[in-house]
């Protein structure tokens, strides 16, 4: 979202940014790109009894609504999470966009399979509510899907669905001499990423050795993951700095990518495409995306292990790196992609 904000600012938009703050603190960097208002997200247990999804109900805020009604400018809702005020009659008179990060109920349906009993109940309830609440999206002027597969699904009940590719950091990486290690990275406090790390360790532990180790890097790993990494002799880099993580990504000979939840597009996949290493991914990781040609795709754990062994002895060529970079520039150029929003606004005002 930050890089979309930056791209829209660079295209000449005067932005008012409304952000819910719940732990990360205020971000001074945002103030370079527009006026910023922060709101407290109210996580009350009573929200669980609402007919609306918890992720929507907990972002209801009368100060936000009052500010939105101060003008008649177009509104970009980032994610299904933020769409509470699409129900407001005055907001419905405005030009509105909903940026879909994935098919939300499908994503929560995947999450419920990867966690303990209580969270499973929460994700199942949220999945049901999100599927029903999806009809609220009909009130938006445009839906902006992250990939064509999602757009096709949304087109069943909305006549104005466009594809807006993910906004990503500017490419500043160059072809790098890699080091002999495999890398899995992600926010390890997220259950999906934690489960993925566990799966990779379990799948690859019999073929790992000191000559080609596996490194797990990410934010706030849980006790179980810390224990398993220690037991299996796997290097765990907890809470790396941005510079340290970038270097790990750039210098990895192989990136191992796994997800059990095929939804949206994984931004870590795009981050790895920037690097000079191979990408080994399961089919759910790349499903519905255009990046399969740049990945070694495994259908099952046996395939994953065999491909991993094969990639130990090969390095990405400079020509392959160049082809990947050209693809990213063509498909994930932030300003070019965000021109879609400008064109839709211009056509609406014409």
Wavefront OBJ file of the C-alpha trace (Angstrom):
o trace
v 0.000 0.000 0.000
v 2.865 2.378 0.790
v 4.246 2.087 -2.753
v 0.782 2.678 -4.211
v 0.502 5.843 -2.101
v 3.907 6.941 -3.377
v 2.967 6.225 -6.995
v -0.335 8.116 -6.736
v 1.503 11.089 -5.218
v 4.055 10.993 -8.039
v 1.161 11.046 -10.526
v 0.033 14.376 -9.043
v -2.731 13.326 -6.652
v -3.256 15.319 -3.468
v -3.834 12.570 -0.934
v -5.581 12.345 2.406
v -4.484 9.129 4.087
v -6.683 7.498 6.738
v -4.856 4.786 8.687
v -5.775 2.533 11.603
v -2.914 2.379 14.092
v -2.639 -0.629 16.395
v 0.937 -1.252 17.384
v 3.277 0.082 14.714
v 3.045 3.717 15.713
v 2.731 6.759 13.475
v 4.785 6.662 10.292
v 6.533 9.987 9.605
v 7.409 8.833 6.090
v 3.723 8.939 5.097
v 3.601 12.683 5.727
v 5.716 13.231 2.592
v 2.788 12.083 0.474
v -0.303 13.713 1.994
v -2.287 14.609 5.084
v -2.396 11.653 7.451
v -5.106 10.879 10.000
v -4.792 8.005 12.458
v -7.591 6.083 14.132
v -7.641 3.542 16.917
v -8.908 0.121 15.929
v -11.430 -1.072 18.512
v -10.977 -4.805 19.080
v -13.932 -5.601 21.305
v -15.145 -9.127 21.988
v -18.638 -7.815 21.278
v -17.655 -7.358 17.625
v -17.701 -11.144 17.359
v -21.506 -11.006 17.701
v -21.933 -8.533 14.852
v -23.339 -9.696 11.509
v -20.403 -7.937 9.906
v -16.941 -9.552 9.821
v -14.722 -8.694 12.785
v -12.081 -7.195 10.474
v -14.719 -4.741 9.179
v -16.659 -4.026 12.378
v -13.471 -3.244 14.332
v -12.677 -0.448 11.856
v -15.886 1.497 12.416
v -14.964 5.012 13.543
v -17.217 8.089 13.550
v -14.230 10.459 13.248
v -13.247 8.673 10.040
v -16.776 9.040 8.636
v -16.941 12.721 9.544
v -13.660 13.399 7.755
v -14.720 11.420 4.690
v -17.871 13.561 4.467
v -15.930 16.854 4.564
v -15.406 16.749 0.788
v -16.601 14.940 -2.334
v -13.275 13.470 -3.495
v -12.924 9.892 -4.792
v -12.258 7.289 -2.095
v -9.926 4.307 -2.372
v -10.764 1.608 0.211
v -7.673 -0.549 0.752
v -8.911 -4.074 1.338
v -12.278 -5.525 2.278
v -11.324 -4.632 5.891
v -11.937 -0.916 5.359
v -15.336 -1.006 3.627
v -17.629 -0.359 6.622
v -18.700 3.028 5.292
v -19.662 1.745 1.862
v -23.003 1.212 3.607
v -23.365 4.969 4.138
v -25.801 6.601 1.675
v -23.660 9.729 1.272
v -20.536 7.689 0.559
v -22.479 5.750 -2.083
v -22.932 9.009 -4.022
v -19.149 9.304 -4.359
v -16.729 7.722 -6.812
v -15.384 4.757 -4.832
v -12.770 2.081 -5.454
v -12.220 -1.056 -3.393
v -8.741 -2.528 -3.754
v -9.090 -6.278 -3.173
v -5.971 -7.857 -1.694
v -7.466 -11.325 -2.242
v -10.813 -13.109 -2.166
v -11.113 -12.556 1.558
v -13.448 -15.393 2.541
v -11.291 -17.887 0.618
v -8.218 -16.607 2.437
v -9.846 -17.072 5.836
v -11.059 -20.492 4.758
v -7.430 -21.420 4.194
v -6.320 -19.941 7.517
v -8.778 -22.016 9.530
v -7.005 -25.199 8.400
v -3.673 -24.077 9.846
v -4.355 -23.187 13.454
v -5.635 -24.346 16.837
v -9.247 -24.969 17.834
v -10.242 -21.508 19.126
v -8.654 -19.618 16.234
v -10.168 -22.179 13.889
v -13.626 -21.249 15.191
v -12.855 -17.543 14.722
v -11.576 -18.019 11.158
v -14.554 -20.214 10.260
v -17.017 -17.633 11.578
v -15.128 -14.864 9.801
v -15.099 -16.864 6.566
v -18.896 -17.236 6.674
v -19.453 -13.558 7.457
v -17.028 -12.399 4.763
v -18.718 -14.532 2.114
v -22.084 -13.007 3.006
v -20.700 -9.489 3.456
v -19.038 -9.669 0.029
v -22.311 -8.338 -1.423
v -21.447 -4.919 0.085
v -18.829 -4.587 -2.656
v -21.643 -4.064 -5.170
v -22.008 -0.566 -3.714
v -18.526 0.458 -4.900
v -18.116 2.130 -8.277
v -15.098 -0.029 -9.165
v -13.397 -3.106 -7.783
v -9.637 -3.378 -8.290
v -8.483 -7.004 -8.134
v -4.856 -7.969 -7.558
v -4.841 -10.614 -10.305
v -6.977 -11.750 -13.231
v -8.210 -14.909 -11.503
v -9.667 -12.817 -8.656
v -11.174 -10.368 -11.161
v -12.942 -13.228 -12.949
v -14.562 -14.329 -9.680
v -15.626 -10.803 -8.768
v -17.105 -10.218 -12.238
v -19.907 -12.641 -11.335
v -21.587 -9.971 -9.202
v -19.975 -6.628 -10.158
v -19.916 -5.140 -13.660
v -16.881 -2.875 -13.156
v -13.897 -4.971 -12.113
v -10.362 -4.043 -13.155
v -6.978 -5.640 -12.469
v -4.470 -3.494 -10.590
v -1.203 -5.366 -10.041
v 0.552 -5.259 -6.678
v 2.607 -2.143 -5.980
v 6.144 -3.128 -5.012
v 9.418 -1.425 -4.027
v 11.382 0.103 -6.874
v 13.896 -2.320 -8.312
v 17.309 -1.285 -7.094
v 18.913 -4.724 -6.975
v 21.559 -5.746 -9.466
v 22.857 -9.145 -10.466
v 24.743 -10.432 -7.431
v 27.143 -13.274 -6.806
v 25.085 -15.586 -4.628
v 26.142 -17.609 -1.601
v 25.458 -21.284 -1.001
v 22.302 -21.268 1.101
v 18.543 -21.527 0.748
v 16.265 -18.910 2.299
v 12.719 -18.797 3.572
v 11.605 -15.385 4.820
v 8.392 -13.817 6.066
v 6.570 -12.412 9.063
v 6.841 -15.466 11.307
v 4.201 -14.191 13.725
v 1.610 -14.802 10.979
v 0.237 -18.376 11.309
v 0.394 -18.961 7.549
v 4.124 -18.132 7.434
v 4.893 -20.062 10.617
v 3.205 -23.180 9.204
v 5.049 -22.723 5.914
v 8.411 -22.583 7.712
v 7.534 -25.763 9.623
v 6.527 -27.521 6.390
v 9.771 -26.535 4.653
v 11.906 -27.743 7.568
v 10.036 -31.060 7.720
v 10.246 -31.543 3.940
v 13.919 -30.607 3.477
v 15.642 -31.612 6.718
v 16.880 -34.934 5.302
v 18.685 -33.212 2.390
v 20.213 -30.251 4.253
v 23.910 -30.179 5.120
v 26.587 -27.688 6.107
v 27.600 -27.155 2.483
v 24.122 -25.847 1.611
v 22.186 -24.798 4.723
v 18.661 -23.462 5.091
v 18.171 -20.033 6.685
v 14.812 -18.977 8.122
v 14.464 -15.202 8.555
v 11.584 -13.096 9.786
v 9.712 -11.199 12.421
v 8.787 -12.632 15.829
v 9.213 -16.406 15.409
v 7.231 -18.493 17.904
v 8.757 -20.744 20.565
v 7.951 -23.910 18.624
v 9.745 -22.685 15.507
v 12.741 -21.536 17.572
v 12.901 -24.984 19.182
v 12.677 -26.894 15.902
v 15.337 -24.743 14.220
v 17.676 -25.334 17.159
v 16.953 -29.068 17.135
v 17.541 -29.418 13.376
v 20.583 -27.116 13.269
v 18.859 -24.534 11.068
v 19.944 -20.913 11.278
v 17.082 -18.691 12.426
v 17.475 -14.952 11.901
v 14.917 -13.320 14.192
v 13.721 -9.776 13.457
v 16.369 -8.898 10.869
v 16.865 -5.240 9.997
v 15.611 -4.110 6.597
v 19.211 -3.948 5.358
v 20.044 -7.412 6.709
v 16.929 -9.009 5.189
v 17.561 -7.352 1.842
v 21.085 -8.749 1.792
v 19.856 -12.235 2.729
v 17.332 -12.102 -0.130
v 19.848 -10.809 -2.659
v 22.546 -13.372 -1.852
v 20.449 -16.541 -1.502
v 21.177 -19.134 -4.173
v 17.698 -20.611 -3.735
v 14.482 -19.200 -2.303
v 12.076 -21.792 -0.932
v 8.473 -20.620 -1.084
v 5.465 -22.494 0.224
v 1.875 -21.691 1.105
v -1.169 -23.798 1.850
v -3.454 -20.844 1.093
v -3.802 -19.989 -2.596
v -5.136 -16.438 -2.404
v -4.096 -13.081 -3.812
v -0.424 -12.800 -4.697
v 2.344 -13.242 -2.142
v 4.508 -10.128 -1.968
v 7.472 -12.220 -0.785
v 7.298 -13.991 -4.164
v 7.771 -10.641 -5.923
v 10.569 -9.698 -3.515
v 12.416 -12.899 -4.403
v 11.999 -12.197 -8.121
v 14.186 -9.122 -7.542
v 17.040 -11.321 -6.352
v 19.759 -13.286 -8.126
v 18.582 -16.643 -6.775
v 16.374 -19.464 -7.993
v 12.740 -19.627 -6.846
v 11.424 -23.012 -5.742
v 7.690 -22.815 -5.026
v 4.692 -25.061 -4.589
v 1.860 -24.665 -7.076
v -0.419 -22.837 -4.600
v 2.218 -20.107 -4.252
v 2.112 -19.170 -7.931
v -1.486 -20.128 -8.779
v -3.247 -17.473 -10.824
v -0.103 -15.381 -11.276
v 2.044 -14.760 -14.344
v 5.361 -15.630 -12.669
v 5.338 -19.430 -13.050
v 7.865 -19.291 -15.907
v 10.444 -17.838 -13.512
v 9.940 -20.492 -10.824
v 10.695 -24.160 -10.355
v 7.265 -25.470 -9.369
v 6.763 -28.536 -7.160
v 3.475 -30.428 -6.918
v 4.146 -32.323 -3.685
v 6.786 -32.738 -0.922
v 8.695 -35.369 -2.908
v 8.954 -33.033 -5.928
v 9.936 -30.145 -3.661
v 12.786 -32.144 -2.180
v 14.056 -33.419 -5.549
v 14.021 -29.955 -7.127
v 15.810 -28.560 -4.081
v 18.616 -31.095 -4.529
v 18.901 -30.173 -8.212
v 19.097 -26.438 -7.515
v 21.995 -26.893 -5.087
v 24.354 -27.240 -8.025
v 23.103 -24.482 -10.329
v 23.127 -20.711 -10.161
v 20.891 -18.226 -11.934
v 22.478 -16.752 -15.052
v 22.741 -13.021 -15.655
v 20.503 -13.479 -18.708
v 17.787 -15.104 -16.562
v 18.097 -12.286 -14.028
v 17.724 -9.717 -16.805
v 14.620 -11.457 -18.166
v 13.051 -11.454 -14.700
v 13.837 -7.761 -14.221
v 12.261 -6.891 -17.573
v 9.138 -8.850 -16.607
v 8.834 -7.012 -13.285
v 9.289 -3.613 -14.951
v 6.642 -4.505 -17.512
v 4.016 -5.913 -15.146
v 4.740 -4.214 -11.810
v 5.579 -0.645 -12.748
v 3.842 1.234 -9.932
v 3.177 4.500 -11.764
v 2.090 2.795 -14.980
v -0.309 0.557 -13.074
v -1.726 3.360 -10.924
v -2.500 5.333 -14.069
v -5.559 3.059 -14.214
v -7.010 4.885 -11.199
v -6.326 8.275 -12.792
v -7.944 7.164 -16.068
v -11.057 5.896 -14.284
v -11.396 9.156 -12.345
v -10.912 11.206 -15.510
v -13.509 9.176 -17.422
v -15.977 9.486 -14.548
v -15.579 13.276 -14.453
v -15.764 13.708 -18.239
l 1 2 3 4 5 6 7 8 9 10 11 12 13 14 15 16 17 18 19 20 21 22 23 24 25 26 27 28 29 30 31 32 33 34 35 36 37 38 39 40 41 42 43 44 45 46 47 48 49 50 51 52 53 54 55 56 57 58 59 60 61 62 63 64 65 66 67 68 69 70 71 72 73 74 75 76 77 78 79 80 81 82 83 84 85 86 87 88 89 90 91 92 93 94 95 96 97 98 99 100 101 102 103 104 105 106 107 108 109 110 111 112 113 114 115 116 117 118 119 120 121 122 123 124 125 126 127 128 129 130 131 132 133 134 135 136 137 138 139 140 141 142 143 144 145 146 147 148 149 150 151 152 153 154 155 156 157 158 159 160 161 162 163 164 165 166 167 168 169 170 171 172 173 174 175 176 177 178 179 180 181 182 183 184 185 186 187 188 189 190 191 192 193 194 195 196 197 198 199 200 201 202 203 204 205 206 207 208 209 210 211 212 213 214 215 216 217 218 219 220 221 222 223 224 225 226 227 228 229 230 231 232 233 234 235 236 237 238 239 240 241 242 243 244 245 246 247 248 249 250 251 252 253 254 255 256 257 258 259 260 261 262 263 264 265 266 267 268 269 270 271 272 273 274 275 276 277 278 279 280 281 282 283 284 285 286 287 288 289 290 291 292 293 294 295 296 297 298 299 300 301 302 303 304 305 306 307 308 309 310 311 312 313 314 315 316 317 318 319 320 321 322 323 324 325 326 327 328 329 330 331 332 333 334 335 336 337 338 339 340 341 342 343 344 345 346 347 348 349 350
